Amino acid sequence: MSVNLWIILLGGLATYLTRIGGHIVLSRFDSIHPRVQAGLEAVPAAVLTTLVAPAAMNGGPAEWSALLVAAFVCLRAPMFIGFVAGAAVLIAMRHWLA
């Protein structure tokens, strides 16, 4: 097997083990403390921030427009709709500005 295939397989295994590990640990408890619950509910927003922040700092007009549209839509609609709206604006702006 090639080195690339080994890297892919081991990376997939590591990802699987970290994901299933969280489920195994949390399944041992009857109830979750409210602070832990709040922390777990904040994870998706934290991950999204780590993806958006570099684009906001290093981006141009297309990225800034997409961020503004996504933020505005997220205030009035579910986060997924805001994400789709921001992605659509980003794609359109990159096409038109290129």
C-alpha positions, 0 to 999 in steps of 0.5 A, a space after each residue: 500500500 502507498 503512504 497516501 493510502 495509509 495516511 487516509 486510513 489512519 486519519 479516518 480511524 483517528 477521526 472515528 475514534 475521537 467521535 465515538 469516544 465522546 459518545 461513549 464517555 457521555 453515555 456513561 452519565 444519566 444526566 449532563 450538567 447544564 454547563 456541559 450541555 451549554 458547552 456542547 451546544 456552543 461547539 458548532 458556532 465555535 467551529 463555524 467561527 474558525 472557518 469564517 474568521 480567516 476569510 474575514 481577515 484575509 478576504 476581499 469584497 466577495 468574502 465580506 459581502 458573503 459574510 454580511 449577507 450570511 449574518 443578516 439572513 441568520 438573524 431572520 432564518 435558521 443557520 443553514 439558510 444563512 450558510 447557503 445564502 452566504 455561499 451563494 453570494 460568495 460564488 456569485 461575487 467570485 464569478 462576477 469579480 473574476 
